[in-house]
Amino acid sequence: MTATVIVADDDAAIRTVVRQALTRAGYQVRLTETAAGLVKLVSEGRGDVVVTDVILPDANGLDTIPKLLALRPGLRVIVMSAQNTLSTAVRATEQGAFDYLPKPFDLKELTRSVAAALEGRAQTDTGEFGGDDTPLIGRSPAMQEVYRLIARVVPNDLTVMILGESGTGKELVARAIHDMGPRANRPFIALNMAAIPRELIESELFGHERGAFTGAAARASGKFEQAQGGTLFLDEIGDMPLEAQTRLLRVLQTGEFTTVGGTRTQRADVRILTATNQDLHALTQAGRFREDLYYRLNVVPLQLPPLRARIEDVAALARHFLEIAASEGLPRKQLDPLAIDALRAHAWPGNVRELENLMRRLAVLERGDTITATAVSAGIGQRTPPPAPAAESSSLGEAAAVHIARYFADFAGNLPPDGVYDRLLAEVERPLIAACLDATGGNQLKAAKLLGINRNTLRKKLTDLAVESRRV
């Protein structure tokens, strides 16, 4: 028997193209312009799947979903909307929608969604978010995909790994997942792994007892304890030391933790969200990140697009940042059309963070009320470009200078997280130790002598830096 799809939309052009696409796909189609007509058709037992717009002349399509499901439990409802906001997508999911399609959408995507609804299986790439009532700005196709995935993970406690370049807004996404989910009234605690000295990370995560280590004059609660009932966001998770990774894995496995120096077990009632701009899979291959922890954290990977992949959002983001600057007491500015063109033409290596910094800078420095293209070009030009690659004959020091300059340039005028000294030295130390081990056939005694350090120091560095040794 041919399945029937009910389409509710007051736009005749939309009804026509949707009907044609579904008819070509082999479905029968019933059309209605109103929520009342939709409810009537469903109450009569018609339709196997419903496709409805949010804005209908007599009611809100989202408010109609519970009525439809009360009449026909298990009915699949697909929502389409031109609002394209994060909150709309989340509300659609909360009301029981099977899928959410932001307009304009590919008709093939609609037919795939209808087929999935009839087969009774949820698609893995559905859901959507982002609007004026959330910190996420943008209606580009790239961001719509992000919104659709967020909508799927908001209602549950699945562990989400947020991936993306520096400055793409990973913490904003984590906050959106928390603020729109069932833990919204509980704490949101963020911890940047790259900003904490390695020896203090376990204490920061799990807390410590008095006397647990030198300087521990009193008991201190850790982030897990502070986030009880809420969300713990672990940023730059790729920088977590291996020993702390082991403890985190144990917490994820057992749901319990103890403070550093403590014996009392505490229950960990937190949702874990993580973020990184590194290739964690490559780190697991190199032995620098536990593979079992990687799979525990990477339950739902969420890839954020760089700003250059969502140029359509640049104007809205720029205006948003100017409004924020004005609300904080900086002069209120506007962008002329040519300035927007200049912003869209830039490659944005620093992503959204670079754009925000530029807007704040222009709000302060531009004398007029309107920011011009000349001002934008001058502001962008103030960013120091990375130096040209060093020649092959350059010394190690010159090569290091190039690398360090690029590292700082990647932060688009901001300072990198604290702990640069240890972080950059570790990048040189690891390949140096590995090279000495290779040169001595894995003999740690000879490698230590070659390095000019004692064997115990080498053993500790092998552990801290996750360097493999073929021989003892």
C-alpha positions in Angstrom: 0.0 0.0 0.0 1.3 3.5 -0.9 2.1 5.6 2.1 0.3 9.0 2.5 2.0 12.1 3.6 0.0 15.1 4.9 1.6 18.5 4.1 0.5 21.5 6.1 1.8 24.9 4.9 -0.1 28.1 3.9 2.4 28.9 1.2 1.0 27.6 -2.1 4.4 27.5 -3.8 5.9 25.4 -1.0 2.9 23.0 -1.0 3.3 22.6 -4.8 7.1 21.8 -4.8 6.8 19.5 -1.8 3.9 17.6 -3.3 5.7 17.2 -6.6 8.9 15.9 -4.8 6.9 13.4 -2.6 4.8 12.2 -5.5 7.9 11.5 -7.6 9.2 9.5 -4.6 6.1 7.3 -4.8 4.0 8.8 -1.9 0.4 9.9 -1.9 0.1 13.5 -0.7 -2.8 15.3 1.1 -2.5 19.1 1.4 -3.9 21.5 4.0 -3.2 25.2 4.7 -4.2 25.3 8.4 -3.6 23.6 11.7 -7.3 22.8 12.0 -7.2 21.0 8.7 -4.2 19.1 9.8 -5.9 18.0 13.0 -9.0 17.0 11.1 -7.1 14.8 8.7 -5.2 13.1 11.4 -8.3 12.5 13.5 -9.9 10.8 10.5 -7.0 8.4 10.4 -5.5 9.8 7.3 -1.7 10.1 6.7 1.2 8.0 7.7 3.6 10.9 8.1 2.9 14.6 8.7 5.1 17.4 7.3 4.1 20.8 8.8 5.4 24.3 8.8 5.8 26.1 12.2 3.8 29.2 11.1 0.3 28.4 10.1 -2.5 31.0 9.8 -4.6 29.6 12.7 -2.0 28.2 15.1 1.6 27.4 15.7 2.7 24.1 14.1 4.8 23.2 17.1 1.9 23.6 19.5 -0.2 21.3 17.3 2.3 18.4 17.5 1.1 17.2 21.0 -2.5 17.2 19.7 -1.6 15.1 16.7 0.4 12.6 18.9 -2.5 12.4 21.3 -4.8 11.5 18.4 -2.3 9.1 16.9 0.4 8.0 19.2 3.6 7.1 17.3 2.7 9.3 14.3 5.9 10.8 12.8 5.8 14.5 12.4 8.4 16.4 10.4 8.7 20.1 11.1 9.9 22.7 8.5 10.5 26.4 9.3 12.1 29.5 7.9 12.8 30.7 11.4 16.0 28.6 11.4 16.7 29.2 15.1 18.3 27.0 17.7 15.4 27.4 20.1 12.9 26.5 17.4 14.7 23.3 16.7 15.0 22.4 20.3 11.3 23.1 20.9 10.4 20.9 17.9 12.3 18.1 19.5 10.8 18.7 22.9 7.3 18.6 21.4 7.9 15.2 19.8 8.9 16.0 16.3 10.7 13.3 14.4 12.8 15.7 12.4 13.4 19.4 11.8 14.2 20.9 8.4 15.2 24.5 8.2 14.0 26.3 5.0 15.2 26.4 2.4 16.0 22.7 2.3 17.0 20.1 -0.3 13.9 18.2 -1.4 15.9 15.1 -1.5 16.6 15.6 2.2 12.8 15.8 2.8 12.1 12.6 1.0 14.9 10.9 2.9 13.4 12.1 6.2 9.9 10.8 5.2 11.4 7.5 4.2 13.2 7.3 7.6 10.0 8.2 9.4 8.1 5.4 7.7 10.8 3.0 8.5 10.6 4.0 12.1 14.2 4.9 12.5 15.6 8.3 13.6 18.2 9.8 11.3 21.5 10.4 12.8 22.0 13.9 11.3 18.8 15.6 12.4 17.8 18.4 14.8 18.6 22.2 14.8 19.3 25.3 16.9 20.6 29.0 17.0 18.7 32.2 17.3 18.4 35.5 19.1 17.7 33.9 22.4 20.9 31.8 22.3 24.6 32.7 22.1 24.9 31.0 18.8 24.6 33.3 15.8 24.3 32.3 12.2 21.8 30.8 9.7 24.3 29.5 7.1 23.9 25.9 5.9 27.1 24.9 7.8 25.6 26.2 11.1 22.2 24.6 10.4 24.0 21.2 10.4 25.5 22.1 13.8 22.1 23.2 15.1 20.4 20.0 13.9 22.9 17.9 15.8 22.7 19.9 19.0 18.9 19.5 19.0 19.4 15.7 19.2 21.8 15.8 22.1 20.2 18.5 24.3 17.5 16.3 25.9 19.9 13.5 27.0 23.2 13.0 28.8 25.2 11.6 26.0 28.9 12.7 26.1 29.6 15.2 23.3 33.1 16.0 21.9 33.1 19.4 20.2 35.7 19.7 17.5 36.9 22.7 15.7 39.7 25.2 15.1 40.6 27.7 17.8 38.1 30.6 18.0 35.2 28.8 16.5 33.0 29.0 19.6 33.3 25.6 21.2 32.5 26.8 24.7 29.4 28.6 23.4 28.2 25.4 21.9 28.8 23.6 25.2 26.9 26.3 27.1 24.0 26.1 24.7 23.8 22.3 25.2 23.7 22.8 28.9 21.4 25.8 29.0 18.7 24.2 26.8 18.9 20.8 28.4 17.4 19.3 31.6 20.4 20.3 33.7 20.0 24.0 32.9 19.2 25.0 36.5 22.4 23.3 37.8 26.0 24.5 37.5 28.0 24.7 34.3 31.6 24.4 35.1 34.4 24.8 32.5 38.0 23.8 32.8 40.7 24.4 30.2 43.2 21.6 30.3 45.9 23.7 28.6 45.7 26.4 31.2 46.3 24.2 34.3 49.8 23.1 35.3 50.1 19.3 34.7 50.7 18.6 38.4 47.6 20.4 39.5 45.1 19.0 37.0 43.9 16.0 39.2 43.4 18.4 42.1 41.4 20.8 39.9 39.2 18.0 38.7 38.7 15.9 41.8 39.6 18.3 44.6 42.1 17.5 47.4 42.3 17.0 51.1 44.4 19.0 53.6 48.0 17.9 53.5 47.5 15.9 50.2 50.6 17.6 48.8 52.9 20.5 49.6 50.8 23.6 49.8 47.5 21.9 50.4 46.7 23.8 53.6 43.0 23.2 53.5 40.5 20.9 51.8 39.4 22.1 48.3 36.5 20.9 46.1 37.2 20.0 42.5 35.3 20.7 39.4 33.4 17.4 39.5 32.1 18.3 43.0 31.3 21.9 41.9 29.4 20.6 38.8 27.2 18.1 40.7 23.9 17.8 39.0 25.1 20.0 36.1 27.6 19.9 33.3 31.4 19.7 33.3 33.0 21.1 30.2 36.6 20.0 29.7 38.2 22.3 27.0 41.4 21.4 25.2 41.0 17.8 26.4 44.0 16.7 24.2 46.3 18.5 26.7 45.2 16.3 29.6 48.2 14.3 31.0 48.0 10.5 30.8 47.7 10.0 34.6 44.7 12.4 34.8 43.2 10.6 31.7 43.3 7.3 33.7 41.4 8.8 36.6 38.9 10.5 34.3 38.3 7.1 32.6 37.7 5.5 35.9 35.1 8.1 36.8 33.3 7.6 33.5 33.3 3.8 34.0 32.2 3.8 37.7 30.4 7.1 38.1 32.4 7.7 41.3 35.6 9.6 42.3 37.7 10.4 45.3 39.6 13.6 46.1 43.4 13.6 45.9 44.6 12.3 49.3 41.1 11.3 50.2 39.4 7.9 50.8 35.7 8.8 50.7 34.0 7.9 47.4 31.7 10.5 45.9 29.1 10.0 43.3 29.7 12.0 40.0 26.3 13.2 38.8 27.6 15.3 35.9 27.2 15.5 32.2 30.6 15.5 30.4 31.2 17.8 27.4 34.7 18.1 25.9 36.4 20.1 23.2 39.6 20.1 21.3 41.3 21.6 18.2 43.6 18.6 18.0 43.3 15.3 16.2 42.7 13.0 19.1 42.7 9.9 17.0 46.2 10.8 15.9 47.2 11.4 19.5 45.9 7.9 20.4 48.0 6.4 17.7 51.0 8.3 19.1 50.3 7.0 22.6 49.6 10.5 23.9 45.9 9.9 24.5 44.2 6.8 25.9 42.2 5.0 23.2 39.6 3.7 25.6 39.0 7.2 27.0 38.8 8.6 23.4 35.9 6.3 22.6 34.2 7.1 26.0 34.3 10.8 25.2 33.7 10.7 21.5 30.2 9.3 21.7 28.7 12.2 19.7 31.3 14.2 17.7 30.2 17.7 16.8 32.3 19.5 14.3 32.2 23.3 14.3 32.9 24.9 10.9 35.5 27.6 10.6 34.3 31.1 9.9 35.6 30.9 6.4 33.1 28.1 5.7 30.2 30.2 6.9 30.9 33.6 5.3 27.1 34.2 5.1 27.1 34.7 8.9 29.9 37.3 9.1 27.6 40.3 8.8 25.2 39.1 11.5 28.1 38.1 13.8 29.8 41.5 13.3 26.6 43.4 14.1 26.1 41.2 17.2 29.6 41.9 18.5 29.1 45.7 17.9 25.8 45.5 19.9 27.6 43.7 22.8 30.4 46.3 22.7 27.8 49.1 22.9 26.0 47.3 25.8 29.3 47.3 27.7 29.8 51.1 27.3 31.8 51.3 24.1 30.6 53.7 21.4 27.8 52.4 19.3 28.8 51.8 15.6 27.3 50.7 12.4 28.8 48.9 9.4 28.4 50.3 5.9 27.7 47.9 3.0 31.3 48.1 1.7 32.6 47.3 5.2 30.6 44.2 5.2 32.0 43.2 1.8 35.5 43.7 3.2 34.7 41.5 6.2 33.4 38.7 4.0 36.5 38.9 1.8 38.8 38.1 4.7 40.0 34.5 5.4 39.5 34.7 9.2 42.4 32.5 10.4 41.4 33.4 14.0 37.7 32.6 13.3 34.9 34.1 15.3 37.2 35.2 18.1 39.2 37.2 15.6 36.1 38.9 14.3 34.9 39.8 17.8 38.2 41.3 18.6 38.2 43.3 15.4 34.7 44.7 16.1 35.7 45.8 19.6 38.8 47.4 18.3 36.9 49.3 15.6 34.2 50.3 18.1 36.9 52.1 20.1 39.2 53.4 17.4 36.8 54.5 14.6 35.9 58.1 15.1 32.6 58.2 13.1 29.4 56.4 13.8 29.8 54.2 10.7 32.6 51.8 10.2 33.9 51.9 6.6 35.6 49.4 4.4 38.9 51.4 4.8 38.7 51.0 8.6 38.0 47.3 8.3 40.9 46.8 6.0 43.2 48.8 8.3 42.0 46.9 11.3 42.6 43.5 9.7 46.0 44.6 8.6 47.0 45.3 12.2 47.1 41.5 12.7 50.8 40.4 12.5 51.1 37.8 9.8 53.1 34.7 10.5 56.7 34.9 9.2 57.7 33.1 6.0 58.8 29.5 6.5 62.4 29.1 7.5 64.9 27.9 4.9 66.1 24.3 5.1 69.5 25.6 6.3 68.0 27.5 9.2 69.2 26.6 12.7 67.0 24.9 15.3 66.6 28.2 17.0 65.4 30.0 13.9 62.9 27.2 13.1 61.7 27.4 16.7 61.2 31.1 16.4 59.0 30.6 13.3 57.0 28.0 15.0 56.5 30.1 18.1 55.5 33.2 16.1 52.9 31.1 14.2 51.6 29.7 17.5 51.0 33.2 18.9 49.6 34.5 15.6 46.9 31.7 15.7 45.4 33.5 18.7 44.5 36.5 16.5 45.8 39.2 18.9 44.8 37.4 22.1 47.2 35.8 24.5 47.4 32.0 24.4 46.4 30.1 27.6 48.8 30.3 30.5 51.5 27.6 30.6 53.1 28.4 27.3 56.6 27.6 28.6 55.9 24.0 29.6 53.7 23.4 26.6 56.1 24.5 23.9 59.1 22.9 25.6 57.3 19.6 25.7 56.9 19.8 21.9 60.6 19.9 21.5 61.4 17.6 24.4 59.4 14.7 23.1 60.9 14.3 19.6 64.4 14.9 21.1 64.0 12.1 23.6 62.4 9.8 21.0 65.4 10.5 18.6 67.9 9.6 21.4 66.1 6.4 22.2 66.1 5.5 18.5 69.8 6.3 18.2 70.6 4.0 21.2 68.4 1.2 20.1 66.0 1.9 23.0 68.6 1.6 25.7 67.5 4.0 28.4 70.9 4.1 30.1 72.7 5.1 26.9 69.9 7.5 26.0 70.0 9.2 29.4 73.8 9.6 29.0 73.4 11.0 25.5 70.8 13.5 26.8 73.0 14.5 29.8 70.3 13.5 32.4 70.1 10.6 34.8 68.1 7.5 34.1 65.4 8.2 36.7 64.7 11.6 35.2 64.5 10.0 31.7 62.0 7.4 33.0 59.8 10.1 34.5 59.9 12.1 31.2 59.0 8.9 29.2 55.9 8.6 31.4 55.0 12.3 31.4 55.5 12.7 27.6 54.1 9.3 26.7 57.2 8.3 24.8 57.5 4.6 24.0 60.8 2.8 24.7 61.6 -0.5 22.9 64.0 -1.6 25.6 64.6 -1.1 29.3 
